[in-house]
Amino acid sequence: MTTVRDLRGRFGDSILGARVDQDAIILVSDLFEKYHRAVFAYLYRLVNDREWAHDLSQETFLRLFRARHRLPEVENHRAWLYRIATNVAFNALKRQRRFTWLPWRSSDAKHLTETDPAEPAEQKASVERTLAQLPPHYRAPLLLHSHYGFSVREVAETLNISEGAVKTRLYRARELFRQLYEGE
C-alpha cells in the first residue's frame, strides 16, 4: 500500500496539491472514531430522517476534514465538531424548509440513551410531544445541555452564541416545556 509519505518521497509535495498535515489528519480520524455515532444520533434527532442524518453526518466530517488546518487552534474539539454539525443541519433544514425533531429518547446509538423501564410509556410519549413543540432555537441548547451533557460554555461554542444567551435559552426552554407539558 502506498502512503502519503511514499508519494512525497517519490514526487514531492506538488503531486499531492498541498502539504498534508499528518497530525491534523490523525486528529480528524480520532474525532471521527470517537464521535461519529453521537454526531449521527444528534443529527437524526434534529432532522428525523435516517438517510438525511447519514448524509449530514458525512457532510459534517467532510467539513471537519477540509478545515483540519484550524484544528490546532481549537480548544474544545467536541464543541467545534457539534458546531459544524449544528450548522450543517440548520443550513440543510433552511434549504428544505422543514424542521422536525426525533423524540427525546429515540436513537440508533443505544449507548446514548438510557431508557428507564419503570417510566410509563404514556409519560414518555407526552414528554416527546412536548419537546417536539419547542422552537428549534430552544430545543438545540436543551438537547445539547440536558441530554448530551454539554456545559454551558460548550453549548455556547457549539451554537456560536454567548454563555448568557445559552443560560437564557435554557431557562426559557425549561419554562416553556413546563407550560406545554402541564397543558397537555
C-alpha positions in Angstrom: 0.0 0.0 0.0 1.4 3.4 -1.0 1.3 6.0 1.7 1.4 9.8 1.6 5.0 9.6 2.8 5.9 7.3 -0.1 4.3 9.7 -2.6 6.1 12.6 -1.1 9.4 10.8 -1.3 9.0 10.0 -5.0 7.2 13.1 -6.3 7.4 15.8 -3.6 4.5 17.8 -2.2 3.5 19.2 -5.6 1.9 15.8 -6.6 -0.4 16.0 -3.6 -1.5 19.5 -4.4 -0.6 20.8 -0.9 1.4 19.7 2.1 -0.6 17.2 4.1 -0.5 17.8 7.9 -0.4 14.2 9.2 -1.1 15.3 12.8 -4.3 17.0 11.7 -5.4 14.0 9.7 -4.8 11.7 12.6 -6.8 14.1 14.8 -9.7 14.1 12.3 -9.6 10.3 12.2 -9.6 10.1 16.0 -12.5 12.6 16.2 -14.4 10.5 13.7 -13.9 7.3 15.6 -14.8 8.9 18.9 -17.9 10.9 17.8 -19.3 9.7 14.6 -22.1 7.7 16.2 -23.0 10.5 18.6 -23.0 13.1 15.8 -25.2 10.9 13.7 -27.7 10.4 16.6 -27.7 14.2 17.2 -28.3 14.9 13.6 -31.0 12.2 13.4 -32.8 13.9 16.3 -32.6 17.2 14.5 -34.0 16.1 11.1 -35.9 12.9 12.0 -34.8 11.1 8.8 -32.2 8.4 8.9 -30.8 8.8 5.4 -30.7 12.6 5.6 -29.0 12.4 9.0 -26.5 10.0 7.5 -25.8 12.4 4.6 -25.5 15.4 7.1 -23.1 13.3 9.3 -20.9 12.7 6.3 -21.0 16.4 5.3 -20.1 17.3 8.9 -17.0 15.2 8.9 -16.1 16.3 5.4 -16.2 19.9 6.5 -14.1 19.0 9.6 -11.6 17.4 7.3 -11.5 20.4 5.0 -10.9 22.7 8.0 -8.3 20.4 9.6 -5.7 23.1 9.3 -7.7 25.0 12.0 -7.8 22.1 14.5 -4.6 23.1 16.4 -6.2 26.5 17.2 -9.4 24.9 18.6 -9.5 24.4 22.3 -12.6 22.2 22.5 -12.7 19.8 19.6 -16.0 18.2 20.6 -17.8 21.5 20.8 -16.3 22.6 17.5 -17.5 19.3 15.8 -21.0 19.7 17.2 -21.0 23.3 16.0 -20.2 22.1 12.5 -22.9 19.5 12.7 -25.5 22.1 14.0 -24.6 24.5 11.2 -24.8 21.7 8.6 -28.2 20.6 9.9 -29.7 24.1 10.2 -28.5 25.1 6.7 -30.0 21.9 5.3 -33.2 22.5 7.1 -33.5 26.0 5.9 -32.9 24.8 2.3 -35.6 22.1 2.8 -37.9 24.5 4.6 -38.7 21.8 7.2 -37.7 21.3 10.8 -38.7 18.2 12.7 -37.2 16.6 15.7 -36.9 13.0 16.7 -38.5 12.3 20.1 -36.2 12.8 23.0 -35.5 9.2 23.9 -35.3 7.6 20.4 -31.9 6.9 19.0 -30.0 4.3 17.0 -27.0 4.8 19.2 -28.2 2.7 22.2 -25.3 3.9 24.4 -26.5 7.5 24.1 -29.9 6.8 25.6 -30.9 5.3 28.9 -34.4 4.1 28.9 -35.9 3.6 32.3 -38.2 0.5 32.1 -40.2 1.8 35.0 -41.1 5.0 33.2 -44.6 4.7 31.8 -45.0 4.7 28.1 -47.7 7.4 28.2 -45.4 9.8 30.1 -42.6 9.2 27.6 -45.0 10.0 24.7 -46.1 13.1 26.5 -42.6 14.3 27.0 -41.7 13.6 23.4 -44.8 15.5 22.1 -43.9 18.4 24.4 -40.3 18.6 23.2 -41.5 18.5 19.6 -43.4 21.7 20.3 -40.4 23.7 21.4 -38.9 26.1 18.9 -35.6 25.0 17.3 -33.6 27.7 19.0 -34.7 26.4 22.4 -34.5 22.7 21.5 -30.9 22.7 20.4 -29.4 24.1 23.6 -31.7 22.0 25.7 -30.8 18.8 23.8 -27.1 19.6 24.0 -27.0 20.5 27.6 -29.6 18.2 29.2 -29.2 15.1 27.0 -25.6 15.2 25.8 -24.2 16.7 28.9 -22.5 19.7 27.3 -21.5 22.5 29.7 -23.0 26.0 29.2 -19.6 27.0 27.7 -19.6 24.1 25.3 -23.2 24.8 24.2 -22.2 28.5 23.6 -19.2 27.4 21.5 -21.3 24.9 19.6 -24.2 27.3 18.8 -21.9 30.3 18.4 -23.8 32.3 21.0 -22.8 33.8 24.3 -22.9 31.9 27.5 -25.5 34.4 28.7 -27.7 33.6 25.7 -27.3 29.9 26.4 -28.5 30.4 30.0 -31.4 32.5 28.9 -32.4 29.9 26.2 -32.1 27.1 28.7 -34.2 28.9 31.2 -36.9 29.8 28.6 -36.8 26.3 27.1 -37.4 24.7 30.5 -40.2 27.2 31.4 -41.9 26.7 28.0 -41.5 23.0 28.4 -43.2 23.1 31.8 -46.1 25.2 30.5 -46.6 22.9 27.5 -46.3 19.7 29.5 -48.8 20.9 32.1 -51.2 22.0 29.4 -51.1 18.6 27.8 
